Structure formats: C-alpha cells, structure tokens
Amino acid sequence: MANLNIDGVKTRVFDAIVIGSGASGGWAAKEFTEKGLKTLVLERGRDVVHVKDYPTTNLYPYELEHRNEITYADKQTNPIANRCYAYREDTQHFFAKDEEHPYIQEKDFDWVRGYQVGGKSLIWARQTQRWSEYDFEGPARDGFAVDWPIRYHDIDPWYSYVERFVGIAGNKDGLSTLPDGDFLPGYPLNAAEDYFRQSVNQHFKNRHVISARCAHLSDPQPIHLQQGRVKCQHRVLCQRGCPFGGYFSSNASTLPWAQKTGNLTLRPHSVVHSILYDQESGKAKGVKVIDTESLEEIDFFAEVIFVNAAALNTNLILLNSKSDRFPEGLGNDNGLLGKYIAFHNYTARISAEYDGLLEYRTDGRNPAGGGYIPNFRNVDRQETAFLRGWAAAFSANRSQVRDTNGVGDALKNALLDDSKWSNWRIHSHMMAETIPKESNQVWLDASKTDKWGVPLLHISVDYAEDDWQRRKDYYEQMTVMYEAAGFKNIRTSNDSRRPGNDIHEMGGARMGNDAKTSLLNKWNQLHLCKNVYVTDGACMTSTATQNPTLTYMALTARAVDHAVKSLKKGTLLDGKQ
C-alpha cells in the first residue's frame, strides 16, 4: 500500500503549476512547456476546445431561440452577468452564473467571470495597447500607490515577444504616450473617423486620434499559420468563439501550442483551494484542489507556481493559503494582501451627429471597433485638480433609414428602399484610470463558503470623488473637440455602470520594491515566498488608462523566463536572486 501511495504522489508531481487558463495563464503554460518543464494547468471551469466547443459561432439570428435576447427569467436569476455588455444568448455559456458562484458585496460591484478553459480570453474586447514610460513612472512622480519596481525598458522586449505571437493589428503612430509595437497592418478609420482625426490634429496640440489596436490577424504571418490560425474574417462575432482563430484566445493559440510540446497536463473542473506552504524549506510545495465533479481534495506538487486565476480570485487563493508561518495569507506579513484594488472607470459616454461627408457611408465591419484617443491629461506634468487621466474609444457610423409607418405594398416598398441613410452618428466612451486606495479591498468570510468549501469573498470597492472629476473633464474636453469638428446635437450620458463592470479589476497583490509596502518584487515573485509568481491583474501597482491584457501577457512571459533561468541556476528555491 505504501508503494501504491508513493506511485500516486508521483503522478501529481510537476515542474510547474499554473493556476488559471486565461490570457496570462495560457502564456505561462506556453512558456513553461516550450522550455521543457512538465506543466500542470488548473482550471476551475469546464473544458472548452477550440472550434469544437463554440456552439453558437455559425448560427444565424433566427437560429437562436430568442433572437439573441436574454429571457426575463435569466435576467432575474443572473442580474450581475446580465449587466455585462457581452452577455447575450449567443455568449451566455461563457459566463459564470450568479447563483452558482456567489460573493458578498459590501458595496455594489459586478464581478464578471468566465469559468472555463480559456477564461475571459474567449469574451474579451481584444483591445491591446502598451503602457508608456509615463505610466510606470506615474505613482512615484504623482505620489500615490507605491513606485513600480520596473520601467518601460524592462518590459519593452516582452511586449514585442508577445505581440509577434499573438498578432496585433495597429499603425506606427509615433506617440510617446502610447508606444508603437510589432504590429500587423492596422484597420483603417472610416471617412468620419478620419475627418475627426484630422480635426484634432489641426486644433489641439498633443492630442491624437488613432486606429484602435487589436488582437486580430489582419495579415497572418508564418507563426500564426503554425498555430492553425488564419486571417480575421471581419464577422465581428468574436464573443462566440472564433473558429478561424482570427483573434487571440488561449483556446486558439497558447494552450494548443503548449499541448503540442507533450509537456502540458490540462486539468479542468479543478477549484484551487489554497497554495501549500512548507515551513521547513520556506517555499510553496504545491496546490490543494477541489475536484468540482467528485468533490475530492487532491494535492499537486511543483517547484514553481504561477497564480493566474484573474485578479480577485488570485487574491482569494492567496488569502486562503494560510499556514503557521502565514496566518493571514501567503506572503501577507504586511497585511496589504487584498487591499488597493483598482479598476477602470467606463461610466461616461458622449455622442453627436455630423452632416458632412454624406457621399460616404459605412459598409462592412471593423473588428478594431474604430478609433482610440490616448490619454493626454497629466502626462508629464500635473495640470488638473485630479491625478492621472483618461483615454477614450471613438467611432462613427451611418445606418439605413426606412419608413415603417405604411401597410401592404407601401410598407414592403419602403422596407426594400435602401437609398436613404442617416447622418453620421458619432460615439465615444471614456476609459479612465482610477487611483488605488486602501479602502478598496477584498477579504474572506469567516464562516460562509461556496459548495466546494472555499470561503466567500467580500468585495468593498467603489468610485471616489476624483473619478467624477475625470468624468467631468472627459465631457468637457470631448465636447470641445466635437465642436471644433463641427459635430452637432452633442449629448453626454452616464451609463450608471457599477465598479467591476469594466472587467479590468487590478491590484491586491501589487508589485513594488519594498516588502513592507508590496507583495511582489520586480520579477512578480512573492517577496516572502520566491517560488510563487503572480502575473495576472492582481500584480498591478496602478492601472493607467490602457486595456491591461497585453501587459499581463508580457509580464507573464518575462516572469517565466526569470523562473526557468533561476531554476536552472539553482537560485529560485533558496531565495537568491
């Protein structure tokens, strides 16, 4: 029996364990397996195999039972998921349901989750921008959070490394506030969007409208064809799962690539309960898992552990990883784990109309979504009452106008008449930075657990006065730019979006130079447990204004490189750097 037990343990020993299979977890799996490490990827949700498990990807609207509408019963059962813009009949199978995965809202917060292999990489908006030097310098310069332990030059080559494999469509815009990358050809702006670009260039110094940068294969290169991915078909049905692999997801790209090495073990239906700490060696030795189907507790072991469960779940796992050495959570001597949660403020919109350029109309679909306005506020000097700034999406379109008032032949002929088109309709929404605050935090419930025995997470995250100041500035500055372009019927609106609905939660296990004020060092290692790395949103010290996923993937590739080199040198487990 003893020999059988030893053999059983051997089957649960790996070189590396990756918790989570989304964008950053998929990259960790790719990098570890390519470098020859036997790697276990743990995913709490079900398996989703590229192409095979995209049930709605080729359906016509009439083939969806409710024409892509969500039923009243579903809205009542899943109010949080339903508030997400991407939650529809054709995508609802990729979202965690409210009743099945509860949490405790100390303040209103929409925790949007995708519990399946691939995670939220199946439903993300695919917008990809690099951070700039200004973003990494921001906290130290402006006196908030803590100083980032890295700068742009540290991550620059890793951005390029990731961009070449993922495939990022974009233009070389030459902006210091939004560095250029290794791009595939960008998607062009339409006539009205380009007109606005020219107007902004003419009337405003240091403000720019560029083509949005996105993770789509506009011109696949050999590395993408080797992945089995082909050119984006401009269907703009990305949220259903792309059978062509035209946009990046873990399912279409990094996980199959890792699987081909023969070094990957992918285990879905595996809720991570905690990380196991060995006090004698001073390192983590493995991970405790609850099998969601059998409810069996299983321990897996490895020399290095990457936590990529998405920001709030990563905080939950670390907080629940308690031991005699770390009674408040793994690496949490300073009591800061779970604190300084931040996110992006998407609550503001501004629309207008333009009656010029009526010789043009929009035809076809742009997977990039249109234009992007990089942040220009408080970049290299403080110029407003609030810290930091905002970026914005921008798009324009025309639609057919049909008279539906008639009956019989009159109605039929009106519906067939495609000669009438609207004026240009102008759209923008804000993407504002929020400042990490200690009061924005998460913690574990002392007695309530989910059905797998994992403590429920309390979330206390909210907007603050400075968030409304940024929104007011967005309204004012966009209005000025709209007016300069001759746009009419300018209307501002607040979409009443709750924190979390941006799906960009960050922090809680932030990076920093000092173990007294941060959880992770410059390599994304826990200061106090060096063989545990965190490279998803939990690691972020501040948020900037850019969509964060590209940065998570670059930090992950960089951290795996460090971990593997340290393992080979024998310096990882003894704590030497």
matplotlib code that plots the C-alpha trace (Angstrom):
import matplotlib.pyplot as plt

x = [0.0, 2.9, 4.4, 1.0, 0.7, 4.2, 3.3, 0.1, 2.0, 4.4, 1.6, 0.8, 4.3, 5.2, 7.9, 5.5, 1.8, -0.2, -3.5, -5.8, -6.0, -7.0, -4.8, -1.9, -2.3, -2.2, 1.0, 2.6, 1.7, 3.1, 6.4, 7.0, 6.2, 8.3, 11.2, 10.8, 9.0, 6.3, 3.4, 0.0, -2.6, -5.5, -8.8, -11.9, -14.4, -15.2, -13.1, -13.6, -11.8, -11.1, -13.8, -15.5, -17.0, -18.2, -21.9, -23.2, -20.3, -22.1, -25.7, -27.9, -30.0, -33.2, -31.4, -31.1, -34.2, -34.8, -33.1, -30.1, -32.2, -31.9, -35.0, -36.7, -36.1, -32.4, -32.2, -33.8, -31.5, -28.3, -28.5, -24.8, -23.9, -26.7, -25.2, -22.2, -22.3, -21.2, -23.7, -26.3, -28.0, -25.1, -22.4, -24.1, -22.5, -19.1, -20.1, -20.2, -23.7, -24.6, -26.3, -23.6, -20.7, -21.8, -19.8, -20.6, -21.0, -20.1, -20.7, -22.3, -19.8, -20.2, -17.8, -17.9, -16.2, -15.6, -15.1, -13.9, -10.7, -9.6, -11.3, -12.3, -9.9, -13.0, -15.1, -12.6, -12.8, -9.4, -8.1, -4.3, -2.2, 1.3, 1.9, 4.3, 7.2, 4.8, 2.5, 5.2, 6.6, 3.2, 2.9, 6.4, 6.0, 2.5, 2.7, 0.2, 0.3, 4.0, 6.7, 6.6, 9.8, 10.1, 10.1, 9.1, 12.5, 12.2, 9.0, 9.5, 11.2, 8.5, 5.7, 7.3, 7.7, 4.0, 2.8, 4.6, 3.0, -0.5, -0.8, -1.7, -3.2, -2.1, -0.3, 3.0, 1.8, 5.0, 3.4, 5.5, 2.3, 1.4, 4.5, 4.4, 4.7, 5.4, 2.2, 0.4, -1.3, -3.9, -7.5, -8.3, -10.6, -13.7, -14.3, -15.9, -13.4, -10.5, -12.1, -12.2, -8.5, -7.5, -9.6, -8.0, -4.5, -5.3, -6.9, -5.2, -1.5, -0.6, -4.0, -4.4, -7.0, -5.5, -6.8, -7.6, -5.0, -6.5, -5.5, -6.7, -4.9, -5.1, -2.2, -1.3, 2.4, 4.0, 4.0, 0.2, -0.4, 1.7, -0.8, -3.6, -5.0, -6.0, -6.9, -9.7, -12.9, -14.4, -17.5, -17.4, -18.9, -15.8, -17.6, -19.0, -15.5, -13.7, -13.4, -10.8, -8.6, -8.7, -8.5, -6.3, -7.6, -5.8, -8.0, -6.9, -3.3, -1.2, -2.9, -2.8, 0.8, 1.7, -0.2, 1.9, 5.1, 3.9, 4.7, 1.2, -1.3, -4.6, -7.0, -10.4, -13.1, -10.4, -11.1, -7.9, -8.5, -5.1, -1.3, 0.5, 3.5, 6.4, 7.8, 10.9, 12.1, 10.5, 8.8, 5.5, 5.4, 2.1, -1.6, -4.7, -7.5, -11.2, -12.5, -15.8, -17.4, -16.3, -15.6, -12.4, -9.5, -6.3, -2.8, -0.5, 3.2, 5.7, 8.9, 7.3, 3.7, 2.2, -1.1, -3.2, -6.7, -7.8, -7.2, -9.9, -9.7, -5.9, -6.4, -8.9, -6.4, -3.5, -5.7, -6.9, -3.4, -2.8, -0.2, 1.6, 4.1, 1.5, -1.7, -3.2, -2.5, 0.6, 3.3, 1.0, 3.2, 2.4, -1.3, -1.7, -2.9, -6.4, -6.0, -5.6, -7.9, -8.4, -10.2, -11.2, -14.0, -16.1, -19.2, -19.1, -20.3, -20.7, -22.5, -23.2, -24.1, -22.3, -24.0, -20.9, -19.2, -22.6, -21.1, -19.6, -21.3, -20.1, -20.1, -18.6, -17.3, -14.2, -13.0, -10.9, -14.1, -12.9, -10.6, -8.8, -7.8, -4.7, -4.6, -3.3, -4.1, -1.4, 1.1, 4.4, 3.2, 0.2, -2.4, -5.8, -7.2, -7.3, -4.3, -3.7, -6.2, -8.4, -8.4, -11.4, -12.8, -14.2, -16.3, -18.7, -21.3, -24.2, -27.3, -30.2, -33.4, -36.6, -40.2, -42.2, -45.4, -47.2, -49.0, -49.2, -47.3, -46.4, -44.6, -43.0, -41.6, -40.4, -38.5, -36.9, -35.8, -32.1, -31.5, -31.9, -29.2, -28.8, -26.3, -23.0, -23.6, -20.7, -19.9, -17.3, -16.9, -14.3, -11.7, -10.4, -7.6, -8.6, -6.2, -5.6, -7.0, -6.6, -10.3, -10.9, -10.3, -11.4, -11.3, -12.5, -15.7, -15.0, -17.8, -19.6, -18.2, -19.2, -20.2, -16.6, -15.7, -13.8, -14.6, -16.8, -15.1, -16.2, -15.7, -15.7, -14.8, -16.3, -15.8, -14.4, -14.7, -11.7, -13.4, -16.2, -13.6, -12.1, -15.5, -16.4, -13.1, -13.9, -17.2, -15.7, -12.7, -14.6, -17.3, -14.6, -13.1, -16.5, -17.4, -14.1, -15.0, -18.5, -20.4, -24.0, -26.5, -23.8, -25.1, -23.4, -24.6, -23.8, -24.4, -24.6, -22.0, -21.1, -17.5, -16.3, -18.4, -15.3, -13.9, -10.5, -10.1, -6.4, -4.3, -4.4, -1.0, 0.8, 4.4, 6.9, 10.5, 9.8, 8.3, 6.8, 4.6, 4.1, 3.6, 5.6, 9.1, 10.2, 10.0, 6.4, 7.6, 6.1, 8.7, 8.3, 7.8, 10.0, 8.7, 5.2, 4.7, 1.6, 1.3, -2.4, -4.3, -3.6, 0.0, -0.7, 0.5, -1.5, -4.0, -3.0, -5.8, -4.9, -6.6, -4.5, -4.4, -1.3, 0.6, -0.4, 0.8, 4.1, 4.7, 3.9, 6.4, 9.1, 8.4, 8.5, 11.9, 13.1, 11.7, 13.2, 16.6, 16.5, 15.6, 18.5, 20.9, 19.5, 18.8, 14.9, 14.2, 17.0, 15.7, 18.8, 18.4]
y = [0.0, 2.4, 1.8, 2.4, 5.7, 6.8, 6.0, 8.0, 11.0, 10.7, 11.2, 14.5, 16.0, 18.5, 21.0, 23.9, 24.5, 27.3, 28.3, 29.6, 29.1, 32.6, 35.1, 35.2, 31.5, 30.4, 32.3, 30.8, 27.3, 28.1, 29.4, 26.7, 23.8, 25.3, 25.4, 21.7, 21.9, 19.4, 21.8, 21.4, 23.9, 24.0, 25.5, 25.6, 25.5, 23.1, 22.3, 24.3, 23.0, 25.4, 25.2, 22.1, 23.9, 27.1, 26.1, 29.4, 30.6, 30.0, 30.4, 32.9, 35.2, 33.2, 30.0, 31.4, 30.6, 34.1, 36.0, 36.7, 38.3, 37.2, 35.9, 37.7, 34.6, 34.7, 38.4, 37.8, 34.9, 36.4, 40.2, 40.7, 38.7, 40.5, 43.9, 42.9, 44.3, 41.0, 38.8, 37.7, 34.5, 33.7, 34.1, 33.3, 29.8, 31.6, 33.5, 32.4, 32.4, 34.5, 31.8, 29.2, 31.4, 33.8, 36.5, 39.2, 42.8, 45.2, 47.9, 47.4, 45.5, 43.5, 40.6, 39.3, 35.9, 33.3, 29.9, 27.6, 26.7, 29.9, 32.1, 35.5, 35.3, 34.0, 37.1, 39.9, 43.1, 42.4, 46.0, 46.0, 49.0, 49.1, 51.1, 54.0, 55.3, 57.9, 55.1, 53.2, 56.4, 57.8, 56.6, 57.8, 61.1, 61.8, 60.5, 57.7, 53.9, 52.8, 53.0, 50.4, 48.2, 48.2, 50.7, 50.6, 49.4, 46.4, 45.2, 46.6, 43.5, 41.3, 43.4, 42.7, 39.0, 38.6, 40.8, 38.8, 35.5, 36.9, 39.1, 42.7, 44.9, 48.6, 51.5, 53.1, 56.3, 57.6, 58.6, 58.6, 58.3, 55.1, 53.3, 51.5, 47.7, 44.9, 45.3, 43.6, 46.2, 48.3, 48.6, 51.9, 54.6, 55.3, 58.7, 60.4, 58.9, 60.1, 63.5, 63.8, 62.6, 65.4, 68.0, 67.0, 67.2, 70.7, 72.2, 70.6, 70.1, 66.7, 65.1, 62.3, 60.0, 56.7, 53.5, 51.2, 48.5, 45.0, 41.3, 40.4, 38.8, 41.4, 39.7, 36.4, 35.6, 32.1, 31.9, 32.4, 29.8, 27.4, 27.9, 26.9, 30.4, 32.3, 35.8, 37.6, 37.3, 40.6, 38.7, 40.6, 37.6, 37.3, 36.8, 33.5, 32.0, 32.3, 29.1, 30.8, 31.8, 35.3, 36.9, 35.8, 33.5, 30.9, 28.2, 29.0, 29.9, 29.4, 26.2, 24.2, 25.3, 24.1, 20.9, 20.1, 20.0, 17.0, 18.8, 20.0, 18.5, 20.5, 19.7, 21.4, 21.1, 22.0, 24.7, 25.8, 25.9, 27.1, 27.0, 24.6, 26.1, 24.1, 25.9, 23.8, 24.8, 28.2, 27.7, 26.6, 23.0, 22.6, 23.4, 21.9, 21.4, 20.5, 18.4, 20.1, 16.8, 14.4, 17.0, 15.1, 17.0, 16.5, 17.9, 18.6, 19.5, 21.5, 23.6, 26.8, 28.0, 30.7, 32.3, 33.5, 33.0, 36.6, 39.4, 38.8, 35.0, 35.3, 37.4, 34.9, 32.0, 33.8, 35.0, 31.4, 30.0, 30.1, 28.3, 28.7, 31.0, 33.0, 33.0, 35.9, 34.5, 33.6, 36.3, 38.7, 39.8, 43.5, 42.9, 44.5, 41.5, 42.2, 45.9, 48.7, 47.1, 49.4, 49.2, 51.4, 54.0, 53.5, 55.4, 58.3, 58.5, 61.3, 61.2, 63.6, 63.8, 65.1, 66.1, 66.3, 63.6, 62.2, 60.9, 58.2, 55.5, 52.6, 49.2, 46.0, 45.5, 46.8, 44.3, 47.0, 49.0, 52.3, 54.9, 55.4, 58.6, 58.0, 59.9, 63.4, 64.6, 65.0, 63.0, 64.6, 67.4, 68.0, 70.2, 69.4, 69.0, 65.2, 62.9, 61.0, 60.9, 59.1, 57.6, 57.2, 55.0, 56.8, 55.6, 56.8, 55.1, 55.6, 53.4, 53.0, 54.9, 53.2, 54.3, 51.6, 53.6, 52.2, 48.9, 46.5, 47.4, 50.8, 49.1, 46.5, 49.1, 51.2, 48.3, 47.5, 51.1, 51.3, 54.7, 56.7, 56.9, 58.8, 61.5, 60.3, 59.1, 59.8, 57.7, 57.7, 56.2, 57.1, 54.7, 56.5, 55.5, 55.0, 55.6, 52.5, 53.2, 51.1, 51.3, 49.4, 45.9, 42.2, 39.7, 36.2, 35.5, 33.8, 31.2, 31.2, 29.1, 28.0, 24.5, 23.4, 24.7, 27.8, 30.9, 33.5, 36.7, 40.1, 42.9, 46.5, 48.6, 51.9, 55.1, 58.2, 61.9, 62.1, 59.6, 62.1, 64.8, 62.8, 62.1, 65.8, 66.6, 63.9, 65.5, 69.0, 68.1, 65.8, 68.5, 71.0, 68.5, 67.7, 71.3, 72.0, 69.3, 70.7, 67.9, 68.7, 67.5, 66.7, 64.7, 63.4, 60.4, 58.4, 54.7, 54.1, 51.3, 49.7, 49.1, 45.8, 46.1, 47.3, 43.8, 45.4, 44.8, 45.1, 45.0, 43.4, 41.7, 44.7, 44.8, 47.1, 47.5, 47.1, 44.0, 46.3, 48.1, 45.5, 41.8, 41.1, 42.1, 43.2, 39.6, 39.1, 36.8, 37.0, 38.8, 36.2, 33.1, 33.3, 30.2, 31.7, 34.2, 36.4, 37.8, 38.5, 41.7, 41.2, 42.2, 45.6, 48.6, 51.1, 50.9, 53.5, 54.0, 51.3, 48.0, 45.7, 42.3, 42.8, 43.9, 40.8, 38.6, 40.4, 40.3, 36.6, 35.8, 37.8, 36.1, 32.6, 33.4, 34.5, 31.5, 29.0, 30.6, 30.7, 27.0, 26.1, 28.2, 26.7, 30.2, 30.1, 27.8, 29.2, 32.8, 34.1, 36.5]
z = [0.0, 0.8, -2.7, -4.3, -2.4, -3.5, -7.1, -6.7, -5.5, -8.4, -10.8, -9.1, -9.2, -11.9, -12.6, -12.7, -11.8, -13.5, -11.8, -14.4, -18.2, -19.4, -21.3, -18.7, -17.6, -21.2, -21.8, -18.7, -20.0, -23.4, -22.0, -19.4, -21.8, -24.6, -22.2, -21.4, -18.0, -17.2, -16.5, -14.9, -15.8, -13.3, -14.5, -12.2, -15.1, -17.8, -20.8, -24.0, -27.1, -29.9, -32.6, -31.2, -28.2, -29.8, -30.2, -31.5, -33.7, -37.0, -36.1, -37.9, -35.7, -36.5, -35.3, -31.8, -29.8, -28.5, -31.4, -29.2, -26.4, -22.8, -21.2, -18.3, -16.1, -16.8, -16.1, -12.7, -11.9, -13.2, -12.7, -12.4, -15.6, -17.4, -16.8, -18.8, -22.4, -23.9, -22.1, -24.7, -25.8, -28.1, -25.3, -22.0, -21.9, -21.5, -18.3, -14.7, -13.4, -10.3, -8.2, -8.9, -7.9, -5.0, -3.4, -0.8, -2.0, 0.7, -2.0, -5.4, -7.5, -10.7, -10.6, -14.2, -14.6, -17.3, -15.7, -18.5, -20.2, -21.9, -19.2, -20.3, -23.4, -25.2, -24.5, -24.1, -26.2, -27.7, -27.4, -26.9, -26.0, -24.5, -21.4, -21.7, -19.5, -18.1, -16.8, -15.0, -13.6, -12.6, -9.0, -8.0, -9.8, -8.7, -5.1, -5.0, -4.5, -4.5, -7.0, -9.8, -9.5, -13.3, -16.1, -19.7, -20.9, -18.7, -20.4, -23.9, -25.4, -23.8, -25.4, -28.7, -28.0, -27.1, -30.0, -32.6, -31.4, -30.6, -33.7, -33.0, -35.7, -35.4, -37.0, -36.2, -34.7, -33.1, -29.8, -26.6, -24.6, -26.4, -27.7, -31.1, -31.1, -33.5, -35.5, -38.3, -40.6, -38.8, -39.7, -41.4, -39.9, -41.9, -43.5, -40.5, -38.0, -40.2, -40.5, -36.7, -36.6, -38.9, -37.0, -33.7, -35.2, -36.6, -33.5, -30.5, -29.6, -28.2, -28.7, -31.2, -32.7, -34.0, -35.3, -32.4, -31.8, -31.5, -31.2, -34.7, -37.6, -40.3, -42.2, -40.7, -40.5, -40.6, -36.7, -36.8, -39.5, -37.5, -34.7, -37.1, -37.1, -40.3, -41.2, -39.4, -41.4, -40.1, -38.9, -35.6, -33.8, -31.7, -28.4, -29.7, -30.1, -33.5, -35.5, -37.7, -34.7, -36.2, -32.8, -30.0, -27.3, -25.1, -26.7, -30.3, -29.6, -26.4, -25.0, -28.2, -28.7, -25.2, -25.8, -28.9, -26.8, -24.9, -21.6, -20.8, -18.5, -18.5, -15.7, -15.8, -13.1, -10.5, -8.0, -6.3, -2.6, -1.5, -2.0, 0.2, 2.1, 3.5, 6.6, 6.7, 3.2, 3.3, -0.1, -1.5, -2.3, -4.2, -4.6, -2.9, -5.4, -5.0, -7.9, -8.8, -10.0, -7.3, -4.5, -3.8, -2.3, -4.3, -3.7, -6.6, -6.2, -8.2, -7.8, -9.1, -9.0, -11.2, -9.9, -12.9, -11.7, -12.6, -10.1, -7.4, -7.5, -7.2, -4.1, -2.8, -3.3, -1.6, 1.3, 1.8, 1.7, 5.4, 7.5, 10.8, 9.0, 7.1, 9.2, 7.2, 3.8, 1.8, 1.9, 3.8, 6.6, 5.9, 5.9, 2.4, 0.5, -0.9, -0.5, -3.0, -5.6, -8.6, -11.9, -14.9, -14.9, -18.0, -16.8, -19.3, -22.9, -25.4, -28.8, -31.6, -35.3, -38.3, -41.5, -43.7, -45.8, -46.9, -50.1, -47.9, -45.8, -43.6, -45.2, -43.7, -40.2, -38.4, -35.8, -34.2, -33.5, -34.8, -33.3, -30.0, -28.2, -25.9, -22.6, -22.9, -19.4, -16.7, -18.8, -17.8, -15.5, -13.3, -14.9, -13.3, -9.8, -10.2, -10.7, -13.9, -16.7, -19.2, -22.7, -25.0, -27.7, -30.7, -33.6, -36.3, -38.4, -40.7, -41.0, -43.4, -42.7, -43.5, -43.1, -41.3, -41.0, -44.1, -44.7, -47.6, -50.7, -49.2, -46.3, -48.5, -50.9, -48.0, -46.5, -49.8, -50.4, -49.4, -50.8, -47.6, -45.0, -41.7, -40.9, -39.3, -35.8, -33.5, -30.4, -27.7, -24.2, -21.5, -20.2, -17.1, -14.7, -11.0, -8.2, -5.9, -2.4, 0.7, 1.3, -1.9, -0.7, -0.6, 2.2, 3.1, 5.0, 8.4, 8.1, 4.7, 1.9, -1.6, -2.4, -2.7, 0.8, -0.3, 1.7, 0.0, -1.0, 0.4, -2.1, -0.9, -4.0, -5.0, -7.0, -5.4, -5.9, -8.2, -10.5, -11.1, -11.7, -14.5, -15.9, -15.9, -17.7, -20.3, -21.0, -21.3, -23.4, -25.8, -26.2, -27.2, -29.7, -31.1, -31.5, -33.3, -35.8, -36.4, -34.8, -33.8, -31.2, -28.7, -25.8, -22.7, -20.7, -17.7, -18.1, -14.4, -14.7, -11.4, -10.4, -11.8, -15.0, -16.8, -16.2, -15.5, -11.8, -10.7, -7.6, -4.2, -4.6, -6.1, -7.3, -5.5, -4.3, -0.6, 1.1, 3.7, 1.2, -1.6, -2.1, -5.3, -6.4, -9.9, -11.2, -10.0, -7.2, -3.7, -1.7, 1.1, -1.0, -4.0, -5.9, -6.2, -9.0, -9.7, -13.3, -13.8, -12.8, -9.1, -9.6, -10.9, -8.8, -10.8, -13.7, -16.3, -18.9, -21.4, -21.7, -19.5, -21.0, -23.2, -20.2, -18.2, -21.1, -21.4, -17.6, -17.7, -20.4, -18.6, -15.3, -16.7, -18.3, -14.9, -13.1, -15.5, -15.5, -11.7, -11.6, -13.8, -11.8, -8.6, -7.2, -7.1, -4.2, -2.0, -2.4, -4.0, -7.0]

ax = plt.figure().add_subplot(projection="3d")
ax.plot(x, y, z, "-o")
ax.set_aspect("equal")
plt.show()
